[in-house]
Amino acid sequence: MSWRWEYHPDEQTVVGGVPEAFIAQVETRAEEIVRAAEALYLDGATYQGPNPPMGTAYPESGMFRYLIVVRSESVLVLQVTYLPA
């Protein structure tokens, strides 16, 4: 299995109507979170502990909430908030 990220429940629900430039920032940050989780949980599929608590990331002009699901080796982007200037 390989670490990945995805919108949950789906892209339209999470980022529908959000400007493309901000979506690009969210996706870049999500990729960074995936790389960090992959380094921290070297074999996530066999991990026996609890998942970390929900996190919040703050790209420019907004924020998003995410959840790391270690045994699934995935990062779920759950909610995106865009704050126009």
PyMOL Python script that loads the backbone (N, CA, C, O; Angstrom):
from pymol import cmd

cmd.read_pdbstr("""\
ATOM      1  N   MET A   1       0.858  -1.183   0.000  1.00  0.00           N
ATOM      2  CA  MET A   1       0.000   0.000   0.000  1.00  0.00           C
ATOM      3  C   MET A   1       0.897   1.237   0.000  1.00  0.00           C
ATOM      4  O   MET A   1       2.015   1.208   0.514  1.00  0.00           O
ATOM      5  N   SER A   2       0.413   2.269  -0.555  1.00  0.00           N
ATOM      6  CA  SER A   2       1.170   3.509  -0.665  1.00  0.00           C
ATOM      7  C   SER A   2       0.331   4.663  -0.109  1.00  0.00           C
ATOM      8  O   SER A   2      -0.880   4.720  -0.322  1.00  0.00           O
ATOM      9  N   TRP A   3       0.976   5.562   0.590  1.00  0.00           N
ATOM     10  CA  TRP A   3       0.268   6.709   1.167  1.00  0.00           C
ATOM     11  C   TRP A   3      -0.318   7.593   0.076  1.00  0.00           C
ATOM     12  O   TRP A   3       0.275   7.776  -0.987  1.00  0.00           O
ATOM     13  N   ARG A   4      -1.504   8.140   0.364  1.00  0.00           N
ATOM     14  CA  ARG A   4      -2.191   9.022  -0.577  1.00  0.00           C
ATOM     15  C   ARG A   4      -3.096   9.961   0.210  1.00  0.00           C
ATOM     16  O   ARG A   4      -3.296   9.790   1.413  1.00  0.00           O
ATOM     17  N   TRP A   5      -3.633  10.939  -0.478  1.00  0.00           N
ATOM     18  CA  TRP A   5      -4.635  11.810   0.146  1.00  0.00           C
ATOM     19  C   TRP A   5      -5.839  11.853  -0.778  1.00  0.00           C
ATOM     20  O   TRP A   5      -5.732  11.576  -1.973  1.00  0.00           O
ATOM     21  N   GLU A   6      -6.987  12.204  -0.211  1.00  0.00           N
ATOM     22  CA  GLU A   6      -8.208  12.336  -1.007  1.00  0.00           C
ATOM     23  C   GLU A   6      -9.198  13.241  -0.270  1.00  0.00           C
ATOM     24  O   GLU A   6      -9.109  13.436   0.942  1.00  0.00           O
ATOM     25  N   TYR A   7     -10.134  13.781  -1.033  1.00  0.00           N
ATOM     26  CA  TYR A   7     -11.235  14.540  -0.444  1.00  0.00           C
ATOM     27  C   TYR A   7     -12.268  13.551   0.082  1.00  0.00           C
ATOM     28  O   TYR A   7     -12.537  12.524  -0.542  1.00  0.00           O
ATOM     29  N   HIS A   8     -12.836  13.871   1.227  1.00  0.00           N
ATOM     30  CA  HIS A   8     -13.859  12.982   1.784  1.00  0.00           C
ATOM     31  C   HIS A   8     -15.062  13.781   2.228  1.00  0.00           C
ATOM     32  O   HIS A   8     -14.884  14.684   3.045  1.00  0.00           O
ATOM     33  N   PRO A   9     -16.261  13.530   1.765  1.00  0.00           N
ATOM     34  CA  PRO A   9     -16.672  12.334   1.027  1.00  0.00           C
ATOM     35  C   PRO A   9     -16.320  12.372  -0.457  1.00  0.00           C
ATOM     36  O   PRO A   9     -16.131  11.317  -1.063  1.00  0.00           O
ATOM     37  N   ASP A  10     -16.226  13.575  -1.067  1.00  0.00           N
ATOM     38  CA  ASP A  10     -15.815  13.675  -2.467  1.00  0.00           C
ATOM     39  C   ASP A  10     -15.370  15.106  -2.747  1.00  0.00           C
ATOM     40  O   ASP A  10     -15.617  16.014  -1.953  1.00  0.00           O
ATOM     41  N   GLU A  11     -14.715  15.290  -3.880  1.00  0.00           N
ATOM     42  CA  GLU A  11     -14.148  16.596  -4.227  1.00  0.00           C
ATOM     43  C   GLU A  11     -15.211  17.682  -4.329  1.00  0.00           C
ATOM     44  O   GLU A  11     -15.018  18.776  -3.799  1.00  0.00           O
ATOM     45  N   GLN A  12     -16.313  17.410  -4.988  1.00  0.00           N
ATOM     46  CA  GLN A  12     -17.355  18.421  -5.172  1.00  0.00           C
ATOM     47  C   GLN A  12     -17.901  18.907  -3.830  1.00  0.00           C
ATOM     48  O   GLN A  12     -18.117  20.104  -3.643  1.00  0.00           O
ATOM     49  N   THR A  13     -18.120  17.995  -2.911  1.00  0.00           N
ATOM     50  CA  THR A  13     -18.657  18.355  -1.607  1.00  0.00           C
ATOM     51  C   THR A  13     -17.674  19.210  -0.810  1.00  0.00           C
ATOM     52  O   THR A  13     -18.083  20.151  -0.128  1.00  0.00           O
ATOM     53  N   VAL A  14     -16.391  18.892  -0.891  1.00  0.00           N
ATOM     54  CA  VAL A  14     -15.391  19.554  -0.059  1.00  0.00           C
ATOM     55  C   VAL A  14     -14.916  20.867  -0.661  1.00  0.00           C
ATOM     56  O   VAL A  14     -14.773  21.846   0.071  1.00  0.00           O
ATOM     57  N   VAL A  15     -14.666  20.928  -1.966  1.00  0.00           N
ATOM     58  CA  VAL A  15     -14.093  22.136  -2.562  1.00  0.00           C
ATOM     59  C   VAL A  15     -14.921  22.730  -3.692  1.00  0.00           C
ATOM     60  O   VAL A  15     -14.439  23.606  -4.409  1.00  0.00           O
ATOM     61  N   GLY A  16     -16.138  22.280  -3.862  1.00  0.00           N
ATOM     62  CA  GLY A  16     -16.987  22.827  -4.906  1.00  0.00           C
ATOM     63  C   GLY A  16     -17.170  24.330  -4.730  1.00  0.00           C
ATOM     64  O   GLY A  16     -17.561  24.782  -3.654  1.00  0.00           O
ATOM     65  N   GLY A  17     -16.894  25.100  -5.765  1.00  0.00           N
ATOM     66  CA  GLY A  17     -17.059  26.550  -5.726  1.00  0.00           C
ATOM     67  C   GLY A  17     -15.870  27.323  -5.194  1.00  0.00           C
ATOM     68  O   GLY A  17     -15.899  28.554  -5.161  1.00  0.00           O
ATOM     69  N   VAL A  18     -14.831  26.628  -4.780  1.00  0.00           N
ATOM     70  CA  VAL A  18     -13.627  27.285  -4.251  1.00  0.00           C
ATOM     71  C   VAL A  18     -12.708  27.613  -5.430  1.00  0.00           C
ATOM     72  O   VAL A  18     -12.582  26.800  -6.346  1.00  0.00           O
ATOM     73  N   PRO A  19     -12.061  28.788  -5.427  1.00  0.00           N
ATOM     74  CA  PRO A  19     -11.172  29.144  -6.540  1.00  0.00           C
ATOM     75  C   PRO A  19     -10.041  28.123  -6.749  1.00  0.00           C
ATOM     76  O   PRO A  19      -9.498  27.568  -5.794  1.00  0.00           O
ATOM     77  N   GLU A  20      -9.712  27.901  -8.006  1.00  0.00           N
ATOM     78  CA  GLU A  20      -8.671  26.928  -8.364  1.00  0.00           C
ATOM     79  C   GLU A  20      -7.332  27.224  -7.693  1.00  0.00           C
ATOM     80  O   GLU A  20      -6.625  26.301  -7.291  1.00  0.00           O
ATOM     81  N   ALA A  21      -6.981  28.494  -7.570  1.00  0.00           N
ATOM     82  CA  ALA A  21      -5.692  28.852  -6.955  1.00  0.00           C
ATOM     83  C   ALA A  21      -5.639  28.386  -5.501  1.00  0.00           C
ATOM     84  O   ALA A  21      -4.602  27.918  -5.034  1.00  0.00           O
ATOM     85  N   PHE A  22      -6.746  28.515  -4.797  1.00  0.00           N
ATOM     86  CA  PHE A  22      -6.768  28.066  -3.404  1.00  0.00           C
ATOM     87  C   PHE A  22      -6.774  26.546  -3.328  1.00  0.00           C
ATOM     88  O   PHE A  22      -6.132  25.968  -2.451  1.00  0.00           O
ATOM     89  N   ILE A  23      -7.492  25.892  -4.237  1.00  0.00           N
ATOM     90  CA  ILE A  23      -7.491  24.429  -4.272  1.00  0.00           C
ATOM     91  C   ILE A  23      -6.069  23.919  -4.478  1.00  0.00           C
ATOM     92  O   ILE A  23      -5.672  22.931  -3.861  1.00  0.00           O
ATOM     93  N   ALA A  24      -5.305  24.574  -5.330  1.00  0.00           N
ATOM     94  CA  ALA A  24      -3.913  24.176  -5.566  1.00  0.00           C
ATOM     95  C   ALA A  24      -3.098  24.279  -4.278  1.00  0.00           C
ATOM     96  O   ALA A  24      -2.253  23.424  -4.012  1.00  0.00           O
ATOM     97  N   GLN A  25      -3.345  25.316  -3.479  1.00  0.00           N
ATOM     98  CA  GLN A  25      -2.643  25.459  -2.198  1.00  0.00           C
ATOM     99  C   GLN A  25      -3.026  24.325  -1.244  1.00  0.00           C
ATOM    100  O   GLN A  25      -2.167  23.762  -0.565  1.00  0.00           O
ATOM    101  N   VAL A  26      -4.309  23.996  -1.197  1.00  0.00           N
ATOM    102  CA  VAL A  26      -4.778  22.910  -0.335  1.00  0.00           C
ATOM    103  C   VAL A  26      -4.125  21.594  -0.759  1.00  0.00           C
ATOM    104  O   VAL A  26      -3.650  20.838   0.088  1.00  0.00           O
ATOM    105  N   GLU A  27      -4.099  21.324  -2.041  1.00  0.00           N
ATOM    106  CA  GLU A  27      -3.546  20.068  -2.530  1.00  0.00           C
ATOM    107  C   GLU A  27      -2.041  19.979  -2.296  1.00  0.00           C
ATOM    108  O   GLU A  27      -1.527  18.903  -1.992  1.00  0.00           O
ATOM    109  N   THR A  28      -1.339  21.082  -2.434  1.00  0.00           N
ATOM    110  CA  THR A  28       0.097  21.095  -2.136  1.00  0.00           C
ATOM    111  C   THR A  28       0.340  20.788  -0.668  1.00  0.00           C
ATOM    112  O   THR A  28       1.217  19.992  -0.330  1.00  0.00           O
ATOM    113  N   ARG A  29      -0.436  21.420   0.204  1.00  0.00           N
ATOM    114  CA  ARG A  29      -0.286  21.172   1.639  1.00  0.00           C
ATOM    115  C   ARG A  29      -0.682  19.742   1.994  1.00  0.00           C
ATOM    116  O   ARG A  29      -0.046  19.126   2.850  1.00  0.00           O
ATOM    117  N   ALA A  30      -1.713  19.205   1.359  1.00  0.00           N
ATOM    118  CA  ALA A  30      -2.121  17.816   1.606  1.00  0.00           C
ATOM    119  C   ALA A  30      -0.999  16.851   1.217  1.00  0.00           C
ATOM    120  O   ALA A  30      -0.757  15.867   1.916  1.00  0.00           O
ATOM    121  N   GLU A  31      -0.322  17.125   0.118  1.00  0.00           N
ATOM    122  CA  GLU A  31       0.810  16.293  -0.296  1.00  0.00           C
ATOM    123  C   GLU A  31       1.938  16.356   0.729  1.00  0.00           C
ATOM    124  O   GLU A  31       2.594  15.346   0.984  1.00  0.00           O
ATOM    125  N   GLU A  32       2.172  17.525   1.320  1.00  0.00           N
ATOM    126  CA  GLU A  32       3.186  17.663   2.370  1.00  0.00           C
ATOM    127  C   GLU A  32       2.809  16.839   3.602  1.00  0.00           C
ATOM    128  O   GLU A  32       3.665  16.198   4.211  1.00  0.00           O
ATOM    129  N   ILE A  33       1.533  16.858   3.962  1.00  0.00           N
ATOM    130  CA  ILE A  33       1.061  16.091   5.110  1.00  0.00           C
ATOM    131  C   ILE A  33       1.222  14.594   4.843  1.00  0.00           C
ATOM    132  O   ILE A  33       1.596  13.844   5.745  1.00  0.00           O
ATOM    133  N   VAL A  34       0.947  14.161   3.629  1.00  0.00           N
ATOM    134  CA  VAL A  34       1.140  12.756   3.259  1.00  0.00           C
ATOM    135  C   VAL A  34       2.602  12.361   3.421  1.00  0.00           C
ATOM    136  O   VAL A  34       2.895  11.308   3.986  1.00  0.00           O
ATOM    137  N   ARG A  35       3.519  13.186   2.936  1.00  0.00           N
ATOM    138  CA  ARG A  35       4.947  12.868   3.057  1.00  0.00           C
ATOM    139  C   ARG A  35       5.373  12.782   4.524  1.00  0.00           C
ATOM    140  O   ARG A  35       6.155  11.907   4.895  1.00  0.00           O
ATOM    141  N   ALA A  36       4.861  13.687   5.350  1.00  0.00           N
ATOM    142  CA  ALA A  36       5.196  13.664   6.777  1.00  0.00           C
ATOM    143  C   ALA A  36       4.636  12.405   7.448  1.00  0.00           C
ATOM    144  O   ALA A  36       5.329  11.764   8.239  1.00  0.00           O
ATOM    145  N   ALA A  37       3.389  12.051   7.137  1.00  0.00           N
ATOM    146  CA  ALA A  37       2.778  10.858   7.729  1.00  0.00           C
ATOM    147  C   ALA A  37       3.521   9.597   7.288  1.00  0.00           C
ATOM    148  O   ALA A  37       3.736   8.684   8.084  1.00  0.00           O
ATOM    149  N   GLU A  38       3.903   9.559   6.032  1.00  0.00           N
ATOM    150  CA  GLU A  38       4.634   8.403   5.514  1.00  0.00           C
ATOM    151  C   GLU A  38       5.971   8.228   6.237  1.00  0.00           C
ATOM    152  O   GLU A  38       6.389   7.102   6.508  1.00  0.00           O
ATOM    153  N   ALA A  39       6.638   9.333   6.548  1.00  0.00           N
ATOM    154  CA  ALA A  39       7.910   9.267   7.268  1.00  0.00           C
ATOM    155  C   ALA A  39       7.707   8.880   8.734  1.00  0.00           C
ATOM    156  O   ALA A  39       8.540   8.185   9.314  1.00  0.00           O
ATOM    157  N   LEU A  40       6.609   9.325   9.328  1.00  0.00           N
ATOM    158  CA  LEU A  40       6.342   9.042  10.742  1.00  0.00           C
ATOM    159  C   LEU A  40       5.842   7.611  10.955  1.00  0.00           C
ATOM    160  O   LEU A  40       6.228   6.953  11.921  1.00  0.00           O
ATOM    161  N   TYR A  41       4.996   7.138  10.065  1.00  0.00           N
ATOM    162  CA  TYR A  41       4.415   5.798  10.176  1.00  0.00           C
ATOM    163  C   TYR A  41       4.957   4.951   9.031  1.00  0.00           C
ATOM    164  O   TYR A  41       4.307   4.808   7.995  1.00  0.00           O
ATOM    165  N   LEU A  42       6.153   4.389   9.220  1.00  0.00           N
ATOM    166  CA  LEU A  42       6.848   3.712   8.132  1.00  0.00           C
ATOM    167  C   LEU A  42       6.075   2.541   7.546  1.00  0.00           C
ATOM    168  O   LEU A  42       6.125   2.321   6.336  1.00  0.00           O
ATOM    169  N   ASP A  43       5.370   1.793   8.362  1.00  0.00           N
ATOM    170  CA  ASP A  43       4.543   0.698   7.851  1.00  0.00           C
ATOM    171  C   ASP A  43       3.143   0.879   8.410  1.00  0.00           C
ATOM    172  O   ASP A  43       2.734   0.173   9.331  1.00  0.00           O
ATOM    173  N   GLY A  44       2.416   1.830   7.846  1.00  0.00           N
ATOM    174  CA  GLY A  44       1.103   2.181   8.352  1.00  0.00           C
ATOM    175  C   GLY A  44       0.116   1.037   8.359  1.00  0.00           C
ATOM    176  O   GLY A  44      -0.748   0.976   9.233  1.00  0.00           O
ATOM    177  N   ALA A  45       0.223   0.122   7.401  1.00  0.00           N
ATOM    178  CA  ALA A  45      -0.736  -0.975   7.299  1.00  0.00           C
ATOM    179  C   ALA A  45      -0.705  -1.885   8.527  1.00  0.00           C
ATOM    180  O   ALA A  45      -1.711  -2.519   8.844  1.00  0.00           O
ATOM    181  N   THR A  46       0.418  -1.959   9.213  1.00  0.00           N
ATOM    182  CA  THR A  46       0.521  -2.811  10.400  1.00  0.00           C
ATOM    183  C   THR A  46       0.500  -2.013  11.697  1.00  0.00           C
ATOM    184  O   THR A  46       0.701  -2.575  12.774  1.00  0.00           O
ATOM    185  N   TYR A  47       0.264  -0.738  11.604  1.00  0.00           N
ATOM    186  CA  TYR A  47       0.232   0.144  12.786  1.00  0.00           C
ATOM    187  C   TYR A  47      -0.869  -0.312  13.737  1.00  0.00           C
ATOM    188  O   TYR A  47      -1.978  -0.624  13.304  1.00  0.00           O
ATOM    189  N   GLN A  48      -0.562  -0.350  15.044  1.00  0.00           N
ATOM    190  CA  GLN A  48      -1.516  -0.842  16.034  1.00  0.00           C
ATOM    191  C   GLN A  48      -2.069   0.243  16.953  1.00  0.00           C
ATOM    192  O   GLN A  48      -3.004  -0.021  17.709  1.00  0.00           O
ATOM    193  N   GLY A  49      -1.523   1.446  16.910  1.00  0.00           N
ATOM    194  CA  GLY A  49      -1.972   2.507  17.803  1.00  0.00           C
ATOM    195  C   GLY A  49      -3.175   3.254  17.263  1.00  0.00           C
ATOM    196  O   GLY A  49      -3.696   2.932  16.196  1.00  0.00           O
ATOM    197  N   PRO A  50      -3.613   4.264  18.019  1.00  0.00           N
ATOM    198  CA  PRO A  50      -4.747   5.077  17.555  1.00  0.00           C
ATOM    199  C   PRO A  50      -4.320   6.039  16.447  1.00  0.00           C
ATOM    200  O   PRO A  50      -3.143   6.381  16.329  1.00  0.00           O
ATOM    201  N   ASN A  51      -5.278   6.466  15.646  1.00  0.00           N
ATOM    202  CA  ASN A  51      -4.990   7.508  14.658  1.00  0.00           C
ATOM    203  C   ASN A  51      -4.746   8.814  15.382  1.00  0.00           C
ATOM    204  O   ASN A  51      -5.298   9.029  16.462  1.00  0.00           O
ATOM    205  N   PRO A  52      -3.937   9.691  14.818  1.00  0.00           N
ATOM    206  CA  PRO A  52      -3.760  11.003  15.430  1.00  0.00           C
ATOM    207  C   PRO A  52      -5.066  11.800  15.367  1.00  0.00           C
ATOM    208  O   PRO A  52      -5.929  11.505  14.540  1.00  0.00           O
ATOM    209  N   PRO A  53      -5.216  12.802  16.232  1.00  0.00           N
ATOM    210  CA  PRO A  53      -6.440  13.609  16.184  1.00  0.00           C
ATOM    211  C   PRO A  53      -6.536  14.393  14.870  1.00  0.00           C
ATOM    212  O   PRO A  53      -5.544  14.572  14.163  1.00  0.00           O
ATOM    213  N   MET A  54      -7.739  14.848  14.565  1.00  0.00           N
ATOM    214  CA  MET A  54      -7.959  15.653  13.369  1.00  0.00           C
ATOM    215  C   MET A  54      -7.039  16.866  13.405  1.00  0.00           C
ATOM    216  O   MET A  54      -6.814  17.454  14.463  1.00  0.00           O
ATOM    217  N   GLY A  55      -6.515  17.232  12.251  1.00  0.00           N
ATOM    218  CA  GLY A  55      -5.614  18.370  12.165  1.00  0.00           C
ATOM    219  C   GLY A  55      -6.205  19.505  11.344  1.00  0.00           C
ATOM    220  O   GLY A  55      -7.189  19.336  10.624  1.00  0.00           O
ATOM    221  N   THR A  56      -5.579  20.661  11.473  1.00  0.00           N
ATOM    222  CA  THR A  56      -5.970  21.835  10.704  1.00  0.00           C
ATOM    223  C   THR A  56      -4.725  22.408  10.053  1.00  0.00           C
ATOM    224  O   THR A  56      -3.691  22.559  10.704  1.00  0.00           O
ATOM    225  N   ALA A  57      -4.819  22.726   8.776  1.00  0.00           N
ATOM    226  CA  ALA A  57      -3.727  23.364   8.042  1.00  0.00           C
ATOM    227  C   ALA A  57      -4.218  24.728   7.573  1.00  0.00           C
ATOM    228  O   ALA A  57      -5.406  24.925   7.321  1.00  0.00           O
ATOM    229  N   TYR A  58      -3.282  25.664   7.462  1.00  0.00           N
ATOM    230  CA  TYR A  58      -3.636  27.044   7.138  1.00  0.00           C
ATOM    231  C   TYR A  58      -2.884  27.564   5.917  1.00  0.00           C
ATOM    232  O   TYR A  58      -1.937  28.338   6.057  1.00  0.00           O
ATOM    233  N   PRO A  59      -3.299  27.145   4.721  1.00  0.00           N
ATOM    234  CA  PRO A  59      -2.712  27.772   3.536  1.00  0.00           C
ATOM    235  C   PRO A  59      -3.183  29.230   3.469  1.00  0.00           C
ATOM    236  O   PRO A  59      -4.147  29.609   4.134  1.00  0.00           O
ATOM    237  N   GLU A  60      -2.507  30.025   2.674  1.00  0.00           N
ATOM    238  CA  GLU A  60      -2.878  31.435   2.537  1.00  0.00           C
ATOM    239  C   GLU A  60      -4.338  31.548   2.085  1.00  0.00           C
ATOM    240  O   GLU A  60      -4.764  30.843   1.170  1.00  0.00           O
ATOM    241  N   SER A  61      -5.083  32.419   2.717  1.00  0.00           N
ATOM    242  CA  SER A  61      -6.491  32.719   2.387  1.00  0.00           C
ATOM    243  C   SER A  61      -7.498  31.701   2.894  1.00  0.00           C
ATOM    244  O   SER A  61      -8.631  31.675   2.414  1.00  0.00           O
ATOM    245  N   GLY A  62      -7.120  30.864   3.848  1.00  0.00           N
ATOM    246  CA  GLY A  62      -8.106  29.935   4.371  1.00  0.00           C
ATOM    247  C   GLY A  62      -7.523  28.858   5.251  1.00  0.00           C
ATOM    248  O   GLY A  62      -6.446  29.012   5.827  1.00  0.00           O
ATOM    249  N   MET A  63      -8.255  27.763   5.344  1.00  0.00           N
ATOM    250  CA  MET A  63      -7.841  26.639   6.168  1.00  0.00           C
ATOM    251  C   MET A  63      -8.514  25.366   5.673  1.00  0.00           C
ATOM    252  O   MET A  63      -9.462  25.413   4.889  1.00  0.00           O
ATOM    253  N   PHE A  64      -8.009  24.227   6.144  1.00  0.00           N
ATOM    254  CA  PHE A  64      -8.716  22.977   5.898  1.00  0.00           C
ATOM    255  C   PHE A  64      -8.466  22.004   7.042  1.00  0.00           C
ATOM    256  O   PHE A  64      -7.427  22.033   7.703  1.00  0.00           O
ATOM    257  N   ARG A  65      -9.456  21.144   7.251  1.00  0.00           N
ATOM    258  CA  ARG A  65      -9.401  20.114   8.277  1.00  0.00           C
ATOM    259  C   ARG A  65      -9.104  18.783   7.604  1.00  0.00           C
ATOM    260  O   ARG A  65      -9.622  18.485   6.527  1.00  0.00           O
ATOM    261  N   TYR A  66      -8.263  17.988   8.255  1.00  0.00           N
ATOM    262  CA  TYR A  66      -7.877  16.702   7.690  1.00  0.00           C
ATOM    263  C   TYR A  66      -7.739  15.655   8.783  1.00  0.00           C
ATOM    264  O   TYR A  66      -7.597  15.971   9.965  1.00  0.00           O
ATOM    265  N   LEU A  67      -7.786  14.416   8.359  1.00  0.00           N
ATOM    266  CA  LEU A  67      -7.651  13.287   9.256  1.00  0.00           C
ATOM    267  C   LEU A  67      -6.655  12.307   8.651  1.00  0.00           C
ATOM    268  O   LEU A  67      -6.754  11.951   7.477  1.00  0.00           O
ATOM    269  N   ILE A  68      -5.704  11.879   9.455  1.00  0.00           N
ATOM    270  CA  ILE A  68      -4.752  10.857   9.023  1.00  0.00           C
ATOM    271  C   ILE A  68      -5.284   9.502   9.486  1.00  0.00           C
ATOM    272  O   ILE A  68      -5.494   9.284  10.678  1.00  0.00           O
ATOM    273  N   VAL A  69      -5.497   8.600   8.535  1.00  0.00           N
ATOM    274  CA  VAL A  69      -5.958   7.250   8.842  1.00  0.00           C
ATOM    275  C   VAL A  69      -4.768   6.321   8.579  1.00  0.00           C
ATOM    276  O   VAL A  69      -4.518   5.912   7.445  1.00  0.00           O
ATOM    277  N   VAL A  70      -4.052   6.005   9.639  1.00  0.00           N
ATOM    278  CA  VAL A  70      -2.761   5.338   9.501  1.00  0.00           C
ATOM    279  C   VAL A  70      -2.881   3.974   8.832  1.00  0.00           C
ATOM    280  O   VAL A  70      -2.157   3.712   7.872  1.00  0.00           O
ATOM    281  N   ARG A  71      -3.756   3.106   9.295  1.00  0.00           N
ATOM    282  CA  ARG A  71      -3.833   1.748   8.741  1.00  0.00           C
ATOM    283  C   ARG A  71      -4.266   1.737   7.274  1.00  0.00           C
ATOM    284  O   ARG A  71      -3.970   0.787   6.548  1.00  0.00           O
ATOM    285  N   SER A  72      -4.951   2.767   6.845  1.00  0.00           N
ATOM    286  CA  SER A  72      -5.313   2.885   5.425  1.00  0.00           C
ATOM    287  C   SER A  72      -4.272   3.661   4.640  1.00  0.00           C
ATOM    288  O   SER A  72      -4.379   3.806   3.423  1.00  0.00           O
ATOM    289  N   GLU A  73      -3.255   4.162   5.349  1.00  0.00           N
ATOM    290  CA  GLU A  73      -2.194   4.972   4.742  1.00  0.00           C
ATOM    291  C   GLU A  73      -2.792   6.084   3.887  1.00  0.00           C
ATOM    292  O   GLU A  73      -2.443   6.255   2.719  1.00  0.00           O
ATOM    293  N   SER A  74      -3.709   6.838   4.508  1.00  0.00           N
ATOM    294  CA  SER A  74      -4.366   7.911   3.769  1.00  0.00           C
ATOM    295  C   SER A  74      -4.578   9.144   4.641  1.00  0.00           C
ATOM    296  O   SER A  74      -4.667   9.072   5.867  1.00  0.00           O
ATOM    297  N   VAL A  75      -4.652  10.262   3.959  1.00  0.00           N
ATOM    298  CA  VAL A  75      -4.996  11.536   4.575  1.00  0.00           C
ATOM    299  C   VAL A  75      -6.298  11.978   3.925  1.00  0.00           C
ATOM    300  O   VAL A  75      -6.382  12.098   2.702  1.00  0.00           O
ATOM    301  N   LEU A  76      -7.306  12.219   4.746  1.00  0.00           N
ATOM    302  CA  LEU A  76      -8.613  12.631   4.240  1.00  0.00           C
ATOM    303  C   LEU A  76      -8.790  14.122   4.464  1.00  0.00           C
ATOM    304  O   LEU A  76      -8.733  14.589   5.601  1.00  0.00           O
ATOM    305  N   VAL A  77      -9.000  14.863   3.408  1.00  0.00           N
ATOM    306  CA  VAL A  77      -9.310  16.285   3.512  1.00  0.00           C
ATOM    307  C   VAL A  77     -10.823  16.375   3.655  1.00  0.00           C
ATOM    308  O   VAL A  77     -11.569  16.033   2.737  1.00  0.00           O
ATOM    309  N   LEU A  78     -11.265  16.840   4.824  1.00  0.00           N
ATOM    310  CA  LEU A  78     -12.679  16.773   5.182  1.00  0.00           C
ATOM    311  C   LEU A  78     -13.449  18.069   4.963  1.00  0.00           C
ATOM    312  O   LEU A  78     -14.619  18.044   4.583  1.00  0.00           O
ATOM    313  N   GLN A  79     -12.799  19.192   5.202  1.00  0.00           N
ATOM    314  CA  GLN A  79     -13.491  20.486   5.119  1.00  0.00           C
ATOM    315  C   GLN A  79     -12.497  21.549   4.681  1.00  0.00           C
ATOM    316  O   GLN A  79     -11.382  21.620   5.198  1.00  0.00           O
ATOM    317  N   VAL A  80     -12.903  22.367   3.733  1.00  0.00           N
ATOM    318  CA  VAL A  80     -12.070  23.462   3.248  1.00  0.00           C
ATOM    319  C   VAL A  80     -12.832  24.763   3.453  1.00  0.00           C
ATOM    320  O   VAL A  80     -14.005  24.878   3.098  1.00  0.00           O
ATOM    321  N   THR A  81     -12.145  25.736   4.030  1.00  0.00           N
ATOM    322  CA  THR A  81     -12.732  27.056   4.232  1.00  0.00           C
ATOM    323  C   THR A  81     -11.864  28.077   3.512  1.00  0.00           C
ATOM    324  O   THR A  81     -10.683  28.237   3.822  1.00  0.00           O
ATOM    325  N   TYR A  82     -12.465  28.765   2.547  1.00  0.00           N
ATOM    326  CA  TYR A  82     -11.777  29.807   1.777  1.00  0.00           C
ATOM    327  C   TYR A  82     -12.239  31.168   2.310  1.00  0.00           C
ATOM    328  O   TYR A  82     -13.437  31.435   2.409  1.00  0.00           O
ATOM    329  N   LEU A  83     -11.280  32.008   2.646  1.00  0.00           N
ATOM    330  CA  LEU A  83     -11.588  33.350   3.164  1.00  0.00           C
ATOM    331  C   LEU A  83     -11.046  34.387   2.197  1.00  0.00           C
ATOM    332  O   LEU A  83      -9.874  34.753   2.275  1.00  0.00           O
ATOM    333  N   PRO A  84     -11.888  34.869   1.283  1.00  0.00           N
ATOM    334  CA  PRO A  84     -11.416  35.852   0.313  1.00  0.00           C
ATOM    335  C   PRO A  84     -10.988  37.139   1.008  1.00  0.00           C
ATOM    336  O   PRO A  84     -11.540  37.520   2.040  1.00  0.00           O
ATOM    337  N   ALA A  85     -10.012  37.788   0.431  1.00  0.00           N
ATOM    338  CA  ALA A  85      -9.478  39.025   1.027  1.00  0.00           C
ATOM    339  C   ALA A  85     -10.430  40.179   0.878  1.00  0.00           C
ATOM    340  O   ALA A  85     -10.132  41.287   1.324  1.00  0.00           O
TER     341      ALA A  85
END
""", "prot")
cmd.dss("prot")
cmd.show_as("cartoon", "prot")
cmd.util.cbc("prot")
cmd.orient("prot")
